[in-house]
Amino acid sequence: MNQQNKYSPTWTEIIQPKRSLFDLRLKDVWNYKDLLFMFVKRDFVANYKQTILGPLWFIIQPVLTTLMFTVVFGNFAKISTDGQPKILFYMAGVTIWNYFSDSFNRTSSVFTANASIFGKVYFPRLIVPLSIIVSGLIKFSIQFALFIGTLTYFLFKSNISVHPNIYVLLTPLLLLLMAGLALGAGMIISSMTTKYRDFTYLVTFGVTLLMYATPVIYPIAFLPIKYKSIVMANPLSGIVETFRYAWLGSGTFSWQLLGYSSCFVIILLILGIVIFNKVEKNFMDTV
Amino acid sequence: MSTIAIKVENVSKLYRLGQVGTGTLKNDINRFWHKIRGKEDPYLKIGQINDRTQKAESEFAWALKDINFEVKQGEALGIVGRNGAGKSTLLKILSKITSPTTGQIHINGRIASLLEVGTGFHPDLSGRENIFMNGAILGMKKWEIQQKLDEIVDFAGVAAYVDTPVKRYSSGMIVRLGFAVAAHLEPEILIVDEVLAVGDAEFQKKCIGKMQDVSTNQGRTVLFVSHNMAAVKNLCTSGVVMMNGHLTYQGKIEEVIDRYLSTSRNTNQIEYANYTERKGNGSLKITDAFFSQKAEKHVTQIVSLSKLDLTLEYDLSPEIKVKSFRIDVGINDLYGVRVAWFSTWNVNFVFDSSSKSILFEIDNFNLSPGEYTCNIFCLVNEEVSDWLEAVLPFSVIETDYYNSGKIIPKNQGGLLFNYTIKNQ
């Protein structure tokens, strides 16, 4: 008789075949925040255990990329750098671009790379892509410090016009957008990869292609008109261009472009989280 | 009054057989097409019963079909069944690793599942760092782990290695560390899959003890899957038997184990002459083996504390000249534990090569009620000629042997004595 009210109101959890698309369990994610930091720490420590140079690798990588770009694109191909010192121009692009490409590459393989853990224990899967974004941020800060150092050198030692301006205050927003973009796109790709591995191949060269469609090695102003609209449609363009405008004072800045990027990121991020949450429940059966 | 901790209702799980490929894409599109028109998933109906030994007819199989059961708070439930019966799938659904195709599960309390020990261990991190890592993965807060760190290290018995990367650990040490972390979780419901098989005997005992403590003293609920019936019996109070994705029996753990073992045992009458699962060179071959009691031959139900005869008939290759001869018979209980052994070797027995069978006469067959099987081992001229394992199944039944109107209880040890009592 009182069977019903004896226990029915006290269920702490109900497992069902389907749950609402927008039941994102963000509270669960918050409960597991300690795990997020453990993952970040693990990433950081484990990456450089048994290497001699350790975290120095974070710096060596962008330095070499910048030098290579300077030689190949700056000196051989003589692509314009908008009157900026080549090294500084490329380094600005590489620094912010790397944050995106690293985070995107890693989030896009979250399910396949972590299948062994995901198959054995439950925790909000969103923790893993989030931890990737956060640990990417640490790497970014180190590379960003390197960039600031180089910038300071050029500010004092030469007469070339480098003008960091008030828009540097937008940097946190730019990072947030980059993170959102990497997270959103990465989660969508990783959700699809659980069943169809074709996407893994797409990602590897897709990221490289995307870099050329983003003003990393050239300024937007340098583009011929007919390609400009394509590059402008790329939500990354606004972010990279704004970053360079803020710190070097060259190139273009427009609120419209940044606004477009922001809208794009928000939509992509929501879509990504929804798809990720949907796939998360059953991906073990197909991965 | 005990409350329900887990309530499983009509849970089924459909799996696709074979590889993921273009077929999957086609099915996905078809399924999607049905869904946007508001129709039922076309692949849900066609699943077949999951029997791994039969060749699949359909592309889909039910790994679980209409599972219903309840677990009370503080209960230790054993889940037994053969490989592929659906035990692990059930645990995966309970631990939210995958979701059921139909049905639902109501849970009351925080679940921690231990489907593997040391999940998330990173070989390059030290033991201490991995305790934090693993603990966090299992849902512990950092301060909780900090608080129990010493206890965990102590339980695992790896104090000397706590700052060494776990890749230098022996596999046993990794398991110990992994279990130690899990054992110090404080969930209301603990789910444990076959993870103890790896540790050494002492550690297994420690783990079972810990789980017992968790369930009986702390009132937590434990779900335990194992093929080690002794461990299941030790730990659990009740259980369920699973078979081909169905739940076939639910009840007290002793009955559950009996039920499970009797289905997995070869209960058919064995035709010894044509029996193929034997070892040995075949110079002497058992052609029949049976118990007889009183005038009755081929008995399989044996009355305890009575006189029993075992006849072994054999064929001896004519070209063999028997210089030495020996037959051993071992009796094992359901758990595979040897309970009795007798042989031609340790008594004065002279083999007569013209005879066709030998007869063991047992005066007082004092095994306690239960299910048993025999191993028969024949040695001719110091070479194994025939070796049969887990044959000659029989059960010892309860009787009123002592004429007291009382039946000998089950599960009270392996032996019965013929005894009298006097006042002094």
Interface residues (C-beta under 8 A of the other chain):
Chain A: K6 Y7 T10 W11 T12 E13 I14 I15 Q16 P17 K18 N31 Y32 D34 L35 F37 M38 K41 R42 V45 A46 K49 Q50 S116 I117 F118 G119 K120 V121 Y122 F123 K195 Y196 K281 N282 M284 D285 T286
Chain B: M1 T3 I4 Y15 R16 V20 T24 L25 D28 K92 I93 L94 S95 K96 I97 T98 S99 P100 T101 T102 G103 Q104 I105 H106 I107 N108 G109 R110 I111 S113 L115 E116 T119 G120 H122 D124 L125 E129 F132 M133 A136 I137 L138 G139 M140 K141 K142 P165
